[in-house]
Amino acid sequence: MANLKELRNRITSVSSTMQITSAMKMVSAAKLNKAQQAITAMRPYSDKLTELLQSLSASLEGDSASDYAEQREVNKVLVVAIASNRGLAGAFNTNIVKGVRALYENVYVGKQVDFVTIGKKVNDVVSKTHTVVANKSEVFDDLTFANVAIIAEELMTLFTSGSYDKIMIVYNKFKNAATQDVTTEQFLPIVPVKNATTTNVDYIFEPSKEEIVEQLIPKSLKTQLYKAIRDSFASEHGARMTAMHKATDNATELRDALKLQYNKARQAAITNEILEIVGGAEALNN
């Protein structure tokens, strides 16, 4: 059994850790509330934009297809891996690493797979085994649509120039504070929409459908990437809040167990002292 001084030191150490994790939990909860409001407000706009684009694309002839919809034989794949710049978020970053590993080990076996990383944690892992075309982790320092649009434009250029035949996005999709789903989406080429119809709504187009689609596709792609990063951002704070909540609970249990152990050891030490005193007194009387 550890002596009383060691137990006191451990109790103090665990209590300090508990205070830190509790503070981190409250900070993450505050950030999560703001990030959740942002992604919740954005989803209806993103969904409606995608719906409109799909309706328009479905009504166009094949010759009017955009350069962003060009289907090629897939030999070179670019994966945009979105994670976090910081740890202490449970399995948040690890799940992204597993997701991208599943792509190059199971889906694109024998293909050239390169990466654009958004998040230092995933970049540290991926850069050891694969080519990282660009690391855009600094976008989290100022997460705005304008900054994300620059990244999206670079990705679109890489596709239209023929540098890559397909671009995929891997990120954590936010459901709630305790649940984040690893999601893999095709960014480019644009996924063909089957059985899409515009019969429910009679639109009057000005200018032509072709011109509208030409303008909508880049905007839709930028919005898709921005939504994915926003989803990941909210998921990160949810995962960190949950992890810190569990860490605080575990620290509380450990502290209580150490206090119980300390009280037992102290009681045993006092009992031994009493026995020594009684034994000494009896020896003097004899």
Buried (B, 14 or more C-beta within 10 A) or exposed (E): EEEEEEBBEBBEBBBEBBEEBBEBBEBBBEBBBEBBEBBEEBBEEBEEBBEBBBBBBBBBEEEBBBEBBBEEEBEBBBBBBBBBBBEBBBBBBBBBBEBBBEBBEEEBEEBBBBBBBBBBBBBBBBEEEBEBBBBBBEBBEEBEBEBBBEBBBEBBEBBBEEEBBBBBBBBBBBEEBEEBEBBBBEBBBBEEBEEBEBEEEEEEEEEEBBEBBBEBBBEBBBBBBBBBBBBBBBBBBBBBBBBBBEBBEBBBEBBEEBBEBBEEBEEEEEEEEEEEEEEEEEEEEE
